[in-house]
């Protein structure tokens, strides 16, 4: 029997090449040998969003990118977190077995509280409990994570363990499916590629937009003139060549060091590599986008499949916690 994998991602709209290399590619590979459940975690997003005006649009755009990248609704369950309301019930029930001290110690809670002092909402504190509910509701055994996310998963494991010790074995303790996520720096070469730093290239950008963006990328700062030899090992454009022109990295490094190639030509090569790597992705995306109901249907089907699993788990949890089973209520004449 295949092991079940769960992963959730916040709805950040159109995905960029950092998302693709860091997570989506891995999601696609995992679905070949595992029973995968991938969820857009819109409730989690509510803990930090200033405005929800773009939430629905961002979910749609993100799902288009997932589908175009190769996530297959025939192989994986793809759905939106809030479409399976059982997760909110399980979150409440798990909150009863989670000591507050565990949550207040979580570094990301402290960081978020510092970043949005005007909005330190309960959802921020309860975030790891909801995350645990996301995973254990589907009895997932594996969660793809990078090393930096291990502490979050450890907390989910502790909550599952505590529930199991109080009420009997119910949840498998989710294990980390450690993945070597490459760190993809943004065009400024300073931070991780991300929307908040405005240093990204969208997967769905046109070839012209891609070229324009690549041309803004920061390179080796010591290379002021075309005749200066460069240092590819400190250049982010060169790092990106590893992903998009892997067969040419040695040649590019040598040409850079001998000043045989200038940064403008080197960036043009990178843009070509990105555009040819993403050409089929962009075609697929356009064809999905031309079918306005397709994403809705995929999400409805995913929610149906996820709900079927979720209802079963939730009924088991309620019974183990000693809650009274629902009774049908009839008004007597
Ligand atoms: Fe970077 Fe390429 Fe310029 Fe060398 S030639 S510094 S690798 S952009």
Boltz pocket constraint, residues with backbone or C-beta under 6 A from the ligand:
constraints:
  - pocket:
      binder: B
      contacts: [[A, 219], [A, 220], [A, 223], [A, 230], [A, 231], [A, 232], [A, 235], [A, 236], [A, 237], [A, 238], [A, 252], [A, 256], [A, 257], [A, 261], [A, 262], [A, 263], [A, 264], [A, 266], [A, 267]]
      max_distance: 6.0
